[in-house]
């Protein structure tokens, strides 16, 4: 696979990751002293939306894993 195509898939992964964290940032408060998510108030999230965003992220990660695996196999066969 060409380097540019691989970089495009990595950028897509970063976009999915950013989308997932944006959702969390919008719905979960942060602890002012640490900047970390503050779950003390038992924040409720839309489970369907969390699943949708995670599925996109996971799909892209699996796609990249397959690309890496195939690249390793191709190099070993040469």
Buried (B, 14 or more C-beta within 10 A) or exposed (E): EEEEEBEEBEEBBEEBBEEBEEBBEEBBEEEEEEEEBBEEEEEEEEEEEBEBBEEBBEEBEEEBEEBEEEEEEEEEEE
